[in-house]
Amino acid sequence: MSKNKKASSNKISSQAAKTLSDANASAIQKKLAGSALSQSDSQKQTGSQMEETAAKVLKSPKYSADTKRLAGSVLSQANKPR
């Protein structure tokens, strides 16, 4: 398996941390935030299920810009061609 040299930026990590502590954040926001935060300083990469979730968020008009920003970051952490 190849190493993942990508990591969440400080800005995304900060947004993710705030999202996780926000009582009003949706389950999908928290799921994306957890994934983004777990990739902030590691070689972890996005799994296929999370890739699907992030892709659906990006395609849907119902999600906020903040949610889409987290989804974009999570999707960009994927290292495997699927």
Residue, then its C-alpha position, 0 to 999 in steps of 0.5 A: m500500500s502506498k503512503n498517503k502524503k496528504a493531510s488536512s490543513n490547519k484551517i480544515s482541522s480547526q473547522a473540524a474541531k469546532t464542528l465536533s464540539d458544536a451541539n447543533a452540527s448534523a451527524i453528517q457534518k460530525k462524520l466528515a469532521g471526524s474523518a478530516l481531523s483524523q487525517s490532520d497529522s497522520q498517514k491515514q487516508t479516506g476509506s471507500q465508504m467515507e469517499e462515497t459519503a463525501a462525494k454525495v455531499l458535494k453533489s447535493p445542493k442541500y448541504s452548507a458550504d462548510t459541510k462541502r468544505l469538509a467533504g472536499s478535504v476528506l475526498s482529497q485525502a483518498n490515495k487509492p484509485r477507485 
